[in-house]
Amino acid sequence: MIIADETTFRAVVESAPKPVLVYFWVTWCGPCRVLGPLLERMEADSGAFTIVKVNADDSPALAAEFGVLAVPTMKLLAGGEVVRTIVGAKPRAALEAELAPALTA
């Protein structure tokens, strides 16, 4: 998992060799604290995507650019374009089911 902010985000995403799951979170969000380690395990297990973690409180312009209205929010980018949006914490199986079509396309 790569931590990015408004100054590093573009370089990190553009240099990623595979799809990027942008994970918008905040420190005070309970579901975010549960989801973070789960996403890290998914990233390590699948190898199909890279996670870029963005604190929405610290990077409000980036959160606004991606239309983040609630946390946690995940945006899967492929080729620099958003191909899937997931809002809210979900169990691993549900996350994998939502991401699979976009990762295998």
N, C-alpha and C positions, 0 to 999 in steps of 0.2 A: 504494500500500500504506500502510495506516494502522497505526501502532504503538500498541497499547493494553495496559493492565494492569488490575489488579483495580479501581482507582479510576475509570478512564475507559471501561472496556469497555461497560457498559450504555448510556451516552450515545452512544457511537460506533455501536453496533449499532442502537439504536432510531432514530437519525437517518438511517440509511442508506436511500436511496430504492430500492435494488435488493437482490437477495440478497447475503448476506455469506458469504465463505469465511473462516472463522477458521482461521488457520494456527498451530498450536502447534509451537514449536521450542525449541532450546537452543543456546547458543554452542559447546558442545563436540561437537556432532553433525555429522559430516561430510556425511551425506546432506541434512541441513537447510541447510547452506551452499550446496549445489548446487541444492536445490529452490527456495530463496528467489528468486533471479533469474529462474528459469523461471516461477514463479507471477506475478511482476511483469510479464513479457512477455505471459503469457496474459491477465492483467487488462487491460493496455493494448490488446491486439489484439481482445479480444472485447467489452469494455464491458458485458458482461452481469452482472457481479458486482463487488463491492468486496472487497478482501482486508484483513482485520484480523489483524495479526501479534501473537502473544502469546508471550512468553518463559515457558515452563512452569516454569523454575527461579525466576523472579522473581514469578510469579503462581500459586503452587501451589494455592490455594483454587479459582481459576478452572479450572485443569487438572483438579482433582478433580471439580468440578461437572459438567464435560463428559466425565468418565470417560476422560481421557487416560492411558493406561498405557504408551505408547511414543511416541517422536518420530521423525520428523515425523508429526503427525496433523492432518488437515484436517476441519473440520465445516462443511458448507454449511447456512446458516440462511436460511429463507424465511419471512417473516411471524413471525419470532422463534422458529421451531421448527426443530430439526435434521431435514433431509430427506435428507442423505447424509453418510456418514463414510468417509474414505479414510485408511488407515494405511500409512505407508512412502512412500519416494520412488519415483516411477514416471516413465517417459518422458512427454513432453507428449501424445502421441497417446492413451495410456492414461488420463491424467488428463482430457482432453477427453471421451473416451468415457464415463467414469464420471460426469462432471458434466453432460453434455448432457441426459439425460432430466429431471433435476431443474430445469434452467434453462429448458427449453422447456415444462414442464408448466403 
